[in-house]
């Protein structure tokens, strides 16, 4: 079989990760970090497109890698319309919705756009996304917010949730579709999902206003205070949106979205860093507890994943809070790059079919 060379692109809130796979073997991995100062120059996520794409092309060029060698480019799925889990080939309908931000703004919207643009310059190459952040498996009761004008939406780190769920199942000689798991992805955004036999039946909207605060999101805010701020004349709609996503969480308290910097301050005994880091851990633990009730206490494992799961202080705090629910298993970092590549490899080798977005 001819080697299949895949470029995977994963734009996150504070970084752009790229990976190259030759068939199923990793050949190159790079995590391009973006400072808050650089990203603040752009008023909208889509404005970062050329900025991030240039970084990708420069990294490949510096590594002596020709883009003409790729059979497929796969980007992390963005805020398209709610769809079922799977692999989707990028088409015009998807590009339109990604540019428009039909479900909101997020860095992952850039994944499909950049994959498509790069693939256009390569004869025969195809562009895909897989398990976008809007994978929707919510049970109906979880959609009800408490007011008919507002409906809860499924927006979370679906790609890593699904990949880690399957990895954990394999490590325990189980099937993902047979387990009840609570998976907490701890990164620039934080999502905590109740996985019931292969379906994420409830999860906080990690993008814009639910669950724990994170390095740059405010999470669930006191509703009355938020309503007052919206109408006291000091802030525009855009200001408030940035408070919630982009300049909330650690960014609001410390003017940095670097969770590792705050971890180091906490280790050195900085009382503010300790308090805020503990508060973030506390809120994550509360969310895990709420998902345990969704699963009616029948939980096979609580899984911590994402970059912040490298923080031993935070992990220890969480284990102390939630280990009574189920064994706490830590998969620090994320396996999204491998998940992207393996998804598209299955499609290109005929072991799975891509789906059509419309």
N, C-alpha and C positions, 0 to 999 in steps of 0.2 A: 504494500500500500504506500502510495506517495505520502510523504510527510505533510501534515496539515499544520500550518503555522498561524497561530492566533494571537492577536493583540487585544488585551483586555484593558479597559479604561474605567476607573472608578473615581468620579469626582465626589469628594466629601465636603463637609462644611469648612474644613480648615486644611484640606490637602487634596492632591490629585495623585492617585496610585495608578501605575501602569505595570503590566506584566506581559511577558511573552511565553507562550507554551508551544513546544514542538510536539504535536499529538498530545499526550497526557503528561509530558515532562516539562517542568518549569525551566526556562532558559534565561530569564531576565526578570528582575523585580526592582521597582524604584518607587519610593514614596516621596513625592514632591510636596513639601510643606509650604503653605502660604500664610504669611503673617497677617494679623488683623489690620495692620496699617496698609498693606497692599490691597486687601479686599475692601477696605472702607472707601477706596477711590471709586468704586462702582456702585451706582444707585440701585441697580437691579442685577439679579443673578445672571440673566442672559447677557448682560454687558461684560461679564467675565470670560465669555466664550473665546475670543481671540487671545486673551491673556493666558488662559490655561492651555489652549491648543498649541501655542508657541512653545510653552514649557515642554510639552510632550514631544513635539518634533525636534526640539533642541536636544533633549535627553537621548532620543534615539540616534540622532546624528552624532552626538559626542561618543556614543557607545559603538559607532560604526555599523549601525543596523539600518538597512534599507527598508523603507515602508513597502516597496514593491514586492517584498517576500511574503506578505501576509495573504492568507486565504480568506480570513474573516476578521472583522473588528467587532468586538462586543462591548457595549457600554452598560454601566449600571443603569437600571431602569429608573425613570423619573416620575414626576407627578402627572401621569397620563390619566385617562378615565379609569375608574375601578375595573380591574380585570382579574381573571383567574390566574393562579400560579402557572408559570411555564416560560418558554422561550418564544420571543416575537421578533420577526424580521422587520426592520425599520421601513416604514412606508410613508407616503405623503400625509396621510391622516395623522400618523403619530408625530411627524415633524411639526405639523401645524399646531397640535395640542401642546407639544413641548415648548415651542416658541411662545405660544400664548400663555402658558402656565395655567392650563384649564382647571387644574386642581390646586394651584398655588405655586409659589416659588421655592425651589430648593436646588442646591448644587447638582444633585443627581439628574436634573433636567438636561444638563449639558452632556451627559453620557451618550445618549442616543444621537444627539446633534453632532458631536465630534466623531463618533463612530461612522455615521453616514458620510460626513464630509471627507474623512480620510479614506474611506472605502471607495469613494468616487474617483480618487486619483490612482486606484490600483485596478488594472484590468481583471475582471472576473471576481473581484472580492465582494463579499456580502457583509451587511451590517445588521446587528442584532441587539436586543436587550433581553434580560432575563429577570424574573421575579422582581418586578419594580416595587417601589415603596408603597404603591397603592393596591397591592394584592389584597383582595377583600374576601374574607371567610367569616366575617362576624355573624354570630347568631343574632336573629332579629331583635331580641330583647336588649341586646347591647347597643343597638343603634339609637335607642330612645334617650334623649338628653334631659327631659323635664319640661320642655317647651316646644310646641310644634314648629316654631320658626327655626329651630336649631336641631340638627341631626348629627350624632357622632359619626365620624368617618374613620376608616381604616387607613392610616398612614404611618408606616413603621419601617424598620430595617429588615424587610422581608427576606432579602437575599441571604444575609448572614443568619437570621433566625432559622431559616429553612436548612441552610448548610450545616450549622452547628447542631441542629436537632437530629439530622441524619448521621452526622459524625458520632454524636453521643450514642445514638441507637446502635450503630455498628460496633462501638467500643463495648457495649453491654450485651452483644449478641441478640439484639432485639430489632424490631422494625419500628421506624418512626411512626408509622400509622397505628401502632399498638400502644404507644406511650402517652401519658399525661405529663407535660413538662411546663415549667415556668421559665421562660428565657428572658434574661435582661441584657440587652445590648447597651453597653456603656461607652459612648463616644461623644462627638460634638453635640449630638442629640442622644437622648436616652429613651428607649422603648422597652416596655415590659409586657410580654404577651403570654396568654394562657393557651397552650397548645394541647388540644384535646384530640388524640388519635389522628394526628396529621393535619389538623385544621386549627388555625389561630382564631379561636372563637371570641376572643376579646383582647384588646390591646389599646394602650393609650395612644392618642394622636401625638406622635413625637415631634411633629412639625410646628404646630401653632396653638399650643395652649392647654395641653393636658399632661398630667403626670408629674414626675420629679423635674426640678430644674437641672440644668446641665451646664457645660462650659459656656454656651452662648444662647440658651433658651431659658425663659423664665418659668416654664411649666405652668401648672394651675395657679392662678393668682386669685386673691380675694375679689369676688365679682363686684361687690359694692364699691370698693376702692377703685377698681379698674373703670367702672362706669363713670365715676366722678372725674377721674383724670381725663377721660375722653371729652368731657364737656366743660372743663374749667378754663378753657381758652389758651392754655399754655402749650398744648401739643397738637400737632396735625395728626391725621390718620396714619401717615407714613411714620411719624415719630413713634406712635404707639405700637405699630406693627414691628418696628425695630426693637422696641423694648421687649416685646414678646419673643421675637426670633431674630437673633443677630447680635443684639447688645443686652441680652438678659443674662441670667445666671452668673457664672463666674466673671463674665465680661463686665457685668454691671457692678459687681462688688470690687473687682480688682483691676479693671481696664485691661484684662488679658483673657484670652480663651484657652490658654495653655494650662491644662489640668496638671501636667507634670510639674510646672513651675509652682503651682499652689501646693502640690504634694511635698515638694522640697521645702517650701516655707513651713508647712505643718510639721515636717520632720525636725526642723530647726527650732520648733517651739513657738512660732508666731501664733499668738492666741486667736487673731482674726481668721487666719488660714485654717486653724484647727476647727474653729466653730463652724465656718461656712462649709468646709469639707465634710464635717460630721453631719451638718444639716442636709447636704446633698445625699449622703449615705442614708440618713434617716428617711428621707422622702422616697428613695429607691426601695428601702425595706418595707415601707408602708404600701407601696404599689405592689410589691411581691405578695404581701399579705392579702391584698384585695383580690389578686388573681388566684390565690389559693382558695378563696371562697367561691370564685367562679367555677373552679374545678371540684367544688364540694369536698375539699380536703384530700381528694384522691390524687396525690402528686408523686410521681416517680422520682423526679429530681428538680432542683432549682439550679439553673445554669447561668453563670455570669460570663459574659464575653465582651469583646470590644477593647479598645485601647486602654480605657481606665481600669479594666480588670487586672492590669499589671500592678496597680497600687495596693500594696499589702495592708496599709492602714484601712483603706476603704473596704477591702475584701474581708478583713477581720471584723470590722464593724457590722457588715452585712451578715456574716456567718453568725455572729452573736444574736442578731435580730431574728433571723429566719430559719436557722438550722432545725428548729422544732418542726417545721413544715415537712421537710424532706432533705435528703443528702444534698449539700451544696457542692456543685462541681464547677471548676473554673477553667475556661478555655480563653486565656488572655489573647488580646489581639482579635483578628477576624480572619476568616478563610474565604472572604468574598472573591478574591482574585481567582483562586482555584475553582470556586463554584461557578463563576462566569465562564471560565475557559472550558470546564467540563460540560456545562450545559450546551454550549455551542458545538463542542466536539461530538456530543451525542447526536446532534442534528446533522452535522456534516457527514457522519458515518452511517446515517440511516437508522440509528437506534432510537431516535425520537423524532417527532415532527414539530416544526415550528408552527406557531399559531399566527392568525391574521388579526391585526388590530384594525378596528373600524369604529 
